[in-house]
Amino acid sequence: MIARPPERIPLAGRYAVLVPLDPAAHIDDLWPRIGGEENAALWTWMPDGPYLSKGDLETGLRTKAGTADPLFFTILNAATGQALGLASLMRIDPKHGVIEVGGIMFSPELQKSRIATEAMYLFASYIFESLKNRRYEWKCNARNEPSRRAAQRLGFQFEGIFRQHMMIKGENRDTAWFSMLDSEWPARKEAFRKWLRPDNFDANGNQLTPLA
């Protein structure tokens, strides 16, 4: 069965809402969170950036918003409506039912939060249950240890290293490949749902049981 391509539609959860990237609507929230010299390190592993002026960031966001593959979404705090980061669905292959999550830009406020985890849950649910993909991929620079740990925490399985797979910002990039399959999703989904329950967090917002 051929999978469906993703659409520019919102995906809503308890803590997070994913909406199609709208530079005009989201620039004021995103600029202080991912732009400027103080946030330059966030772009270390990205193929673009850093964006040191608000105008340059808005131009970069407009470029991202203008593509269908990758298809960029903004991650909103469901409680406040504020834009906290970005992520995209990319390398979209409906014929083979394969899709990748990438272009992930989490502001410090978003990192290690329930909002970030639920955003990744919303994507996975969408690509497996609505779009009917067979395989969901996560790739990152092999030296990007936080991204590699995040992939495994979220239930992706490490598959290996593609040596000198890409050139990024003038440097060779070895790429770590991870995947999740449709047959694995029901168990991953149950783990996500248990972790995201409000009673899994104490009064200070600390998790009681980790996502395994």
PLY file of the C-alpha trace (Angstrom):
ply
format ascii 1.0
element vertex 212
property float x
property float y
property float z
element edge 211
property int vertex1
property int vertex2
end_header
0.00 0.00 0.00
1.36 3.42 -0.93
1.63 5.84 1.96
0.10 9.30 1.84
2.34 12.38 1.75
2.15 14.68 4.77
-0.11 17.72 4.63
0.14 21.24 6.01
-2.24 20.60 8.89
-1.98 21.15 12.66
-1.24 18.23 14.97
-2.44 18.89 18.50
-1.68 17.21 21.82
-2.03 18.01 25.53
1.25 19.97 25.78
2.35 20.59 22.19
0.80 21.73 18.95
2.57 21.35 15.62
1.50 23.86 12.98
2.86 24.56 9.50
5.72 27.05 9.72
4.48 30.62 9.22
7.45 33.04 9.39
5.31 36.14 9.82
3.37 34.61 12.69
6.28 32.88 14.43
9.34 35.12 13.97
8.73 37.24 17.09
8.61 34.14 19.31
11.45 32.31 17.60
13.96 35.15 17.30
14.86 35.44 21.01
14.81 31.65 21.39
16.90 30.44 18.43
18.38 33.58 16.87
21.26 35.91 17.68
24.80 35.35 18.89
23.62 33.94 22.21
21.89 31.06 20.41
24.51 30.45 17.72
25.61 27.14 19.28
22.14 25.68 18.63
23.00 25.64 14.90
26.29 23.73 15.25
24.98 20.53 13.68
22.53 22.15 11.28
23.20 22.64 7.54
22.19 26.31 7.85
22.58 29.07 10.42
23.40 30.52 12.79
21.20 33.54 12.16
22.68 36.56 13.88
20.04 39.11 12.87
16.28 38.92 13.04
16.02 39.72 9.34
18.34 36.85 8.42
16.36 34.44 10.59
13.10 35.50 8.97
14.64 34.99 5.52
15.81 31.54 6.58
12.36 30.69 7.91
10.76 31.84 4.67
13.04 29.50 2.74
12.06 26.62 5.00
8.36 27.45 4.78
8.52 27.44 0.99
9.47 23.78 0.59
7.26 20.70 0.53
10.17 18.35 1.27
11.31 19.08 3.89
7.91 20.14 5.20
8.52 22.35 8.24
6.33 22.69 11.30
6.59 25.06 14.24
6.33 23.56 17.72
3.99 25.57 19.93
3.39 25.46 23.65
-0.26 24.35 23.74
-0.92 26.35 26.91
0.49 29.69 25.72
0.52 29.41 21.93
4.16 30.54 21.87
6.49 29.15 19.19
9.40 27.31 20.81
11.12 25.46 17.97
10.99 23.74 14.60
10.99 20.27 13.08
10.29 18.87 9.64
9.20 15.77 7.79
11.63 15.09 4.96
12.94 12.60 2.40
9.30 11.76 1.85
8.89 8.52 -0.14
5.21 7.48 -0.26
5.91 4.67 -2.76
8.07 2.84 -0.24
6.35 4.20 2.86
9.46 5.84 4.27
9.77 9.26 5.88
12.33 11.03 8.07
12.10 13.56 10.85
14.81 16.21 10.59
15.68 19.86 10.73
14.96 19.69 14.47
15.64 23.00 16.20
14.74 22.97 19.88
15.20 26.20 21.79
16.70 25.84 25.30
13.17 26.30 26.65
11.96 23.34 24.58
14.83 20.96 25.26
14.12 18.09 27.66
10.50 19.17 28.05
7.16 17.41 27.86
6.35 19.65 24.91
9.34 18.38 22.94
8.60 14.73 23.67
4.94 15.09 22.79
5.86 16.86 19.55
7.88 13.80 18.52
5.00 11.55 19.58
2.58 13.56 17.45
4.84 13.21 14.42
5.24 9.45 14.88
1.51 8.93 15.37
0.80 10.96 12.26
3.28 9.21 9.99
2.31 5.68 11.06
-1.42 5.95 11.75
-2.62 8.64 9.36
-0.06 8.45 6.55
0.50 4.66 6.78
4.27 4.67 6.47
6.29 1.50 7.02
9.51 3.10 8.20
10.33 6.26 10.14
13.92 7.51 10.10
16.13 9.73 12.24
19.59 10.73 11.03
22.20 12.98 12.59
25.88 13.80 12.60
27.61 10.83 14.20
29.40 13.27 16.55
26.11 14.74 17.76
25.76 12.71 20.94
22.66 14.54 22.27
20.78 13.78 19.05
21.85 10.14 19.14
20.68 9.79 22.75
17.39 11.48 21.89
16.74 9.10 19.00
17.20 6.05 21.20
15.17 7.51 24.05
12.31 8.10 21.60
12.36 4.48 20.46
14.42 4.61 17.28
16.85 1.75 16.72
20.46 2.47 15.80
21.38 0.98 12.42
24.93 2.12 11.84
27.22 4.87 10.54
27.35 6.04 6.92
30.93 7.31 6.62
31.51 10.61 4.81
27.83 10.57 3.93
27.50 14.34 3.47
29.35 17.64 3.34
27.96 20.11 5.90
29.41 23.60 6.21
32.52 22.50 4.36
33.21 19.46 6.55
32.77 15.72 6.07
29.82 14.34 7.99
29.56 10.76 9.09
25.85 10.10 9.60
24.29 7.95 12.31
21.12 6.23 11.06
18.17 5.26 13.26
14.76 3.84 12.39
11.40 2.85 13.78
9.12 0.39 11.94
5.35 0.22 11.75
5.44 -3.15 13.54
7.26 -1.49 16.45
4.98 1.50 16.73
2.22 -0.01 18.95
4.72 -0.70 21.75
6.42 2.68 21.26
3.04 4.39 21.31
2.09 2.79 24.60
5.40 3.90 26.15
4.84 7.47 24.95
1.28 7.55 26.26
2.32 6.31 29.70
5.17 8.81 29.93
3.00 11.74 28.84
0.29 11.14 31.44
0.02 14.07 33.88
0.43 11.71 36.84
3.92 10.78 35.59
5.18 14.17 36.80
5.59 15.60 40.27
4.56 19.07 41.40
7.79 20.52 40.01
7.31 18.92 36.61
9.95 16.23 37.10
9.29 12.86 35.53
8.57 9.96 37.87
9.19 7.18 35.32
11.56 7.72 32.37
10.58 7.08 28.75
12.16 3.72 27.92
0 1
1 2
2 3
3 4
4 5
5 6
6 7
7 8
8 9
9 10
10 11
11 12
12 13
13 14
14 15
15 16
16 17
17 18
18 19
19 20
20 21
21 22
22 23
23 24
24 25
25 26
26 27
27 28
28 29
29 30
30 31
31 32
32 33
33 34
34 35
35 36
36 37
37 38
38 39
39 40
40 41
41 42
42 43
43 44
44 45
45 46
46 47
47 48
48 49
49 50
50 51
51 52
52 53
53 54
54 55
55 56
56 57
57 58
58 59
59 60
60 61
61 62
62 63
63 64
64 65
65 66
66 67
67 68
68 69
69 70
70 71
71 72
72 73
73 74
74 75
75 76
76 77
77 78
78 79
79 80
80 81
81 82
82 83
83 84
84 85
85 86
86 87
87 88
88 89
89 90
90 91
91 92
92 93
93 94
94 95
95 96
96 97
97 98
98 99
99 100
100 101
101 102
102 103
103 104
104 105
105 106
106 107
107 108
108 109
109 110
110 111
111 112
112 113
113 114
114 115
115 116
116 117
117 118
118 119
119 120
120 121
121 122
122 123
123 124
124 125
125 126
126 127
127 128
128 129
129 130
130 131
131 132
132 133
133 134
134 135
135 136
136 137
137 138
138 139
139 140
140 141
141 142
142 143
143 144
144 145
145 146
146 147
147 148
148 149
149 150
150 151
151 152
152 153
153 154
154 155
155 156
156 157
157 158
158 159
159 160
160 161
161 162
162 163
163 164
164 165
165 166
166 167
167 168
168 169
169 170
170 171
171 172
172 173
173 174
174 175
175 176
176 177
177 178
178 179
179 180
180 181
181 182
182 183
183 184
184 185
185 186
186 187
187 188
188 189
189 190
190 191
191 192
192 193
193 194
194 195
195 196
196 197
197 198
198 199
199 200
200 201
201 202
202 203
203 204
204 205
205 206
206 207
207 208
208 209
209 210
210 211
